[in-house]
Amino acid sequence: SHEKTCRSVARESESVVVSVGYRLAPEHKYPAAYEDCLNATIHFMKNIEHYGVDPANVIVCGDSAGGNLAAAVSQTLASRSDLPKLRAQILIYPGLQALDFNLPPYHQNRGVPLLFRERAAFFALQYLNGDALHMQEVLEGSHIPPDMRLKYRKWVSPD
């Protein structure tokens, strides 16, 4: 679905673009998509000379679920000393937070297509376990234990 965009980016930026076709939920539950992206990135980085790419100029990018995957791959590779360091990550409307679907952005964007609060929760559940059975608990926030909510409130809160 993104081939034309990838080709355009490659042409306009005179770059090599590697687009990973990762397995999709709900048929392939977490961590399938993450593993696909991580393995493809590691393979590329280990064979970078073959592609004629400067190891200092590697960027990972993704939109929506792909933004989540790009962030996860970046975090995993940050501690790898056997691979070149990533230059940057580009995250386009990434799904990064499934702790609290009651934060202001979910309410502010509740009528914006593709950003519906219920849809975001549904897709998060599909990605994690392929089952939306606990949708109401997720929307209410009762899927997070109180101690974890306290631990992360510095980063995930309406404030």
Disulfide bonds with the S-S distance in Angstrom:
none
